[in-house]
Amino acid sequence: MKKTSPLQWVSHTILLLAALFFLWPFYWMVTGSFKNLRVSMQIPPEWFPKTPSFLNYTHIFNDYPIMRWFGNSLLVTMATTFLVLLCSSLAGYALAKINFKSSKPVFVMIVAAMSLPHAVLFIPLYQILIDFKLINSYWGVILPAVAWPFGVFLIKQFIQTLPTALIESGRIDGCSEFSIYWRIIVPLALPGLAVLAIFTFVSTWNDYVWQLIVLTKKELFTLPLGIKIAQSTIENEMNYGVAMAGAVIATIPVLAIFIYFQKHFTQGITIGAMKG
């Protein structure tokens, strides 16, 4: 049996401590969702709920349209993710494998757009939505997120690592550019698309500020906006127990998506590291 060296013991200990450090907020969120308002605010804190209660979850599900908000978030997030993947893969393929005169300037502009703070775009985007009458609509939340420069950059860099010989073979066989994209590029780029899908899903699902700006009708609220209402007490103070319960509910889809795409996510990162 191979002995473990002292260096390996140290590295394993550091990794274990790092894992506990990053898992601690998740543990505190889950346990806090079973505490009432008084217990969640007491000092010293109760590290493990002595009398766990489902009152926070009951309050959210009985007093608020949580399933409607959940469905709204799911609709907005799935639509945004699909459109981001479609547009980013099409643009990434064109920039990576199709030679045209303005490809380099366009790519430079995309990279430059990545450096812009998102908050800088709020006012012009909001004015555009007013002009197109998209305020208080799901399209007002979805469409501004579709043209994501990072998505185009990521997929373009990934597709650039794919062998050009396959594309040339497709053209020789008489395939159109869209046929090459759909039958050759998309299957080979699945790891990169999976990475982008996770990033897009998490970013859209957790978005709060832009959705707060665009949506003002409660029936259109997404989960982050709804939880903000549910966690407020009568005195407009935060009910930390309800906030933790809402955070647990909002975390479940993100965990499910990551677990489902984990294999592709890891493969996409390692391929990018080896070929990039």
Phi and psi in degrees as a GROMACS rama.xvg file:
@    title "Ramachandran Plot"
@    xaxis  label "Phi"
@    yaxis  label "Psi"
@TYPE xy
-73.4043  131.449  LYS-2
-79.7402  148.065  LYS-3
-87.088  125.066  THR-4
-74.3473  157.951  SER-5
-56.9409  -35.8314  PRO-6
-64.2144  -38.7665  LEU-7
-66.9895  -38.6659  GLN-8
-60.498  -43.1021  TRP-9
-64.6014  -45.2847  VAL-10
-65.0244  -39.6142  SER-11
-66.0601  -38.456  HIS-12
-64.8875  -42.8936  THR-13
-63.2169  -42.8857  ILE-14
-63.5767  -39.952  LEU-15
-63.8308  -44.0136  LEU-16
-65.0108  -38.8942  LEU-17
-65.1067  -40.3152  ALA-18
-63.8622  -43.087  ALA-19
-64.1283  -37.3748  LEU-20
-63.0182  -42.551  PHE-21
-80.6593  -24.2608  PHE-22
-84.3258  -17.2565  LEU-23
-59.3377  -46.6724  TRP-24
-58.3701  -37.6035  PRO-25
-65.3872  -42.715  PHE-26
-61.4264  -44.2848  TYR-27
-65.572  -35.3998  TRP-28
-66.1303  -46.6173  MET-29
-66.3531  -47.7507  VAL-30
-66.5899  -35.7939  THR-31
-66.1665  -24.7222  GLY-32
-70.5824  -14.1864  SER-33
-103.702  12.9233  PHE-34
-108.633  147.462  LYS-35
-80.9766  176.387  ASN-36
-60.3678  -42.444  LEU-37
-65.183  -45.6571  ARG-38
-67.9721  -38.3295  VAL-39
-68.0886  -18.8883  SER-40
-107.973  -1.39365  MET-41
-74.7504  152.475  GLN-42
-128.677  125.789  ILE-43
-70.0976  153.995  PRO-44
-69.8858  157.616  PRO-45
-92.2814  106.021  GLU-46
-66.1276  -31.5311  TRP-47
-134.187  128.807  PHE-48
-60.5149  119.016  PRO-49
-73.8215  -35.5297  LYS-50
-125.564  76.2938  THR-51
-61.3196  143.431  PRO-52
-139.075  147.496  SER-53
-95.9211  15.8002  PHE-54
-62.815  -35.3537  LEU-55
-64.1925  -43.9026  ASN-56
-67.2472  -39.9472  TYR-57
-62.3277  -40.7811  THR-58
-62.449  -43.2581  HIS-59
-66.8281  -46.5049  ILE-60
-76.7627  -29.414  PHE-61
-89.1079  -33.6245  ASN-62
-100.428  -9.01286  ASP-63
-137.943  151.327  TYR-64
-77.5251  63.8134  PRO-65
-64.1922  -35.5847  ILE-66
-70.3834  -33.1178  MET-67
-65.91  -44.0124  ARG-68
-64.4005  -39.7885  TRP-69
-61.7706  -44.9899  PHE-70
-63.7137  -38.6838  GLY-71
-61.938  -44.9319  ASN-72
-62.6092  -41.8251  SER-73
-64.1435  -42.5784  LEU-74
-62.3464  -50.3049  LEU-75
-62.9956  -43.3343  VAL-76
-69.5432  -44.474  THR-77
-66.1142  -42.4084  MET-78
-63.7486  -44.2337  ALA-79
-63.2426  -44.3868  THR-80
-62.3497  -44.514  THR-81
-62.1253  -46.3928  PHE-82
-68.9503  -36.384  LEU-83
-64.2662  -43.7984  VAL-84
-63.1538  -42.6903  LEU-85
-64.4151  -52.2467  LEU-86
-68.186  -40.7611  CYS-87
-67.6726  -39.3415  SER-88
-69.4626  -39.5008  SER-89
-64.4949  -47.334  LEU-90
-66.7705  -40.3242  ALA-91
-63.6908  -39.8058  GLY-92
-64.2184  -44.6915  TYR-93
-62.2278  -42.7983  ALA-94
-74.029  -29.096  LEU-95
-88.2185  -35.1035  ALA-96
-125.546  -5.06418  LYS-97
-112.903  122.574  ILE-98
-84.4886  117.537  ASN-99
-143.834  158.016  PHE-100
-58.6778  -42.5531  LYS-101
-94.9799  17.4809  SER-102
-63.4772  -44.4172  SER-103
-67.2504  -46.8996  LYS-104
-59.7092  -38.5071  PRO-105
-63.5678  -42.8598  VAL-106
-66.5071  -37.6153  PHE-107
-62.6668  -41.1495  VAL-108
-64.0888  -37.8127  MET-109
-65.1455  -43.7189  ILE-110
-64.5878  -39.6472  VAL-111
-64.4229  -36.2966  ALA-112
-65.7099  -26.1408  ALA-113
-66.1396  -23.4147  MET-114
-82.898  -10.6641  SER-115
-75.0381  130.542  LEU-116
-62.5449  138.694  PRO-117
-61.212  -34.6586  HIS-118
-64.277  -26.0349  ALA-119
-63.7397  -27.5629  VAL-120
-87.855  -7.19599  LEU-121
-59.9939  -48.1007  PHE-122
-66.0152  -51.8487  ILE-123
-62.6756  -38.2553  PRO-124
-64.9186  -40.1122  LEU-125
-64.4466  -39.3256  TYR-126
-65.9225  -38.7032  GLN-127
-63.202  -42.5419  ILE-128
-64.2478  -35.8064  LEU-129
-63.939  -43.8839  ILE-130
-63.2196  -35.1652  ASP-131
-94.8949  6.86711  PHE-132
55.3043  48.3692  LYS-133
-110.791  6.19837  LEU-134
-67.8982  142.756  ILE-135
59.8419  43.1613  ASN-136
-143.684  153.345  SER-137
-66.5814  -31.6058  TYR-138
-63.1814  -31.3284  TRP-139
-65.5306  -26.4089  GLY-140
-86.2382  -37.527  VAL-141
-78.0744  -52.0664  ILE-142
-59.7332  -43.053  LEU-143
-62.282  -22.1729  PRO-144
-87.0464  -12.1033  ALA-145
-69.9164  -45.0481  VAL-146
-81.4342  73.6819  ALA-147
-95.7426  109.987  TRP-148
-57.4295  -37.3267  PRO-149
-62.0025  -38.4713  PHE-150
-62.8735  -44.3204  GLY-151
-63.6446  -44.0641  VAL-152
-60.4944  -46.9639  PHE-153
-62.5244  -48.6016  LEU-154
-70.7618  -36.2162  ILE-155
-61.341  -45.1322  LYS-156
-64.9532  -35.4975  GLN-157
-70.8205  -46.5873  PHE-158
-64.6908  -29.1624  ILE-159
-63.8213  -23.56  GLN-160
-81.7588  -10.7373  THR-161
-76.8598  146.29  LEU-162
-65.8765  129.214  PRO-163
-70.318  -21.9485  THR-164
-61.0176  -34.249  ALA-165
-65.0998  -39.5596  LEU-166
-67.7619  -42.7801  ILE-167
-62.5196  -38.5083  GLU-168
-63.3036  -39.4717  SER-169
-64.3689  -39.1683  GLY-170
-68.0073  -37.8702  ARG-171
-63.9283  -35.7487  ILE-172
-77.0054  -0.803672  ASP-173
91.3721  14.6129  GLY-174
-73.8  142.248  CYS-175
-75.0454  168.294  SER-176
-62.1208  -39.7427  GLU-177
-67.8979  -36.858  PHE-178
-65.0298  -40.1271  SER-179
-62.9694  -43.8153  ILE-180
-60.4011  -46.6176  TYR-181
-76.8006  -38.7716  TRP-182
-93.1348  -22.8619  ARG-183
-114.109  -53.6026  ILE-184
-68.7402  -50.1038  ILE-185
-59.2688  -48.8409  VAL-186
-60.2669  -39.4028  PRO-187
-73.958  -25.9362  LEU-188
-94.274  10.0488  ALA-189
-55.695  -41.9328  LEU-190
-59.6222  -43.9658  PRO-191
-65.7984  -39.279  GLY-192
-66.0285  -33.9099  LEU-193
-65.7558  -41.1692  ALA-194
-60.8698  -47.0725  VAL-195
-64.7303  -36.6064  LEU-196
-62.2456  -41.6017  ALA-197
-65.6942  -47.3183  ILE-198
-59.5528  -44.7561  PHE-199
-67.2707  -44.6293  THR-200
-60.4016  -48.804  PHE-201
-64.5686  -43.8925  VAL-202
-62.676  -44.3764  SER-203
-72.7691  -41.7516  THR-204
-62.4794  -38.1521  TRP-205
-90.8731  -0.88575  ASN-206
-62.9459  136.971  ASP-207
-128.21  -49.2899  TYR-208
-64.2997  -50.1915  VAL-209
-65.9524  -40.0199  TRP-210
-65.8802  -35.1789  GLN-211
-65.1416  -34.2332  LEU-212
-72.0355  -42.4188  ILE-213
-82.2559  -38.924  VAL-214
-103.322  125.864  LEU-215
-122.274  -15.0165  THR-216
-85.7358  129.926  LYS-217
-63.3094  -30.8593  LYS-218
-70.6353  -15.7006  GLU-219
-97.7813  -4.97287  LEU-220
-59.6016  144.776  PHE-221
-90.6381  176.941  THR-222
-60.4034  -45.5505  LEU-223
-58.8246  -40.112  PRO-224
-68.9861  -40.0419  LEU-225
-65.9251  -40.7918  GLY-226
-63.9537  -34.6789  ILE-227
-60.5808  -37.8919  LYS-228
-71.3768  -43.946  ILE-229
-66.7419  -30.1673  ALA-230
-82.0419  -4.98387  GLN-231
-84.7762  134.707  SER-232
-85.0603  -179.819  THR-233
-61.0526  -34.4346  ILE-234
-85.8672  14.9054  GLU-235
61.3275  26.9652  ASN-236
-97.2586  160.608  GLU-237
-80.1569  129.829  MET-238
-91.5619  100.871  ASN-239
-65.3601  -32.6252  TYR-240
-63.0292  -45.5084  GLY-241
-66.9395  -38.435  VAL-242
-61.6768  -41.1283  ALA-243
-67.2823  -40.7722  MET-244
-62.6556  -43.3326  ALA-245
-63.6389  -37.361  GLY-246
-65.7938  -37.3109  ALA-247
-63.3815  -45.0312  VAL-248
-61.3991  -41.3934  ILE-249
-72.052  -22.0244  ALA-250
-80.6767  -26.9364  THR-251
-56.9216  -50.3177  ILE-252
-62.3429  -36.7637  PRO-253
-64.2944  -43.0468  VAL-254
-63.0648  -41.4932  LEU-255
-63.1962  -43.9174  ALA-256
-63.5979  -43.1967  ILE-257
-65.7937  -42.6445  PHE-258
-63.5676  -40.6947  ILE-259
-65.353  -40.6236  TYR-260
-97.6079  10.0384  PHE-261
-59.4642  -42.3129  GLN-262
-61.2223  -48.1335  LYS-263
-66.397  -36.3109  HIS-264
-61.7799  -48.3602  PHE-265
-63.5707  -42.6444  THR-266
-63.7436  -40.9362  GLN-267
-63.0124  -39.8953  GLY-268
-68.4077  -44.1481  ILE-269
-68.3963  -37.6114  THR-270
-64.608  -43.4768  ILE-271
-61.6566  -35.511  GLY-272
-70.6503  -38.3682  ALA-273
-76.4603  -34.1677  MET-274
-100.23  -15.8213  LYS-275
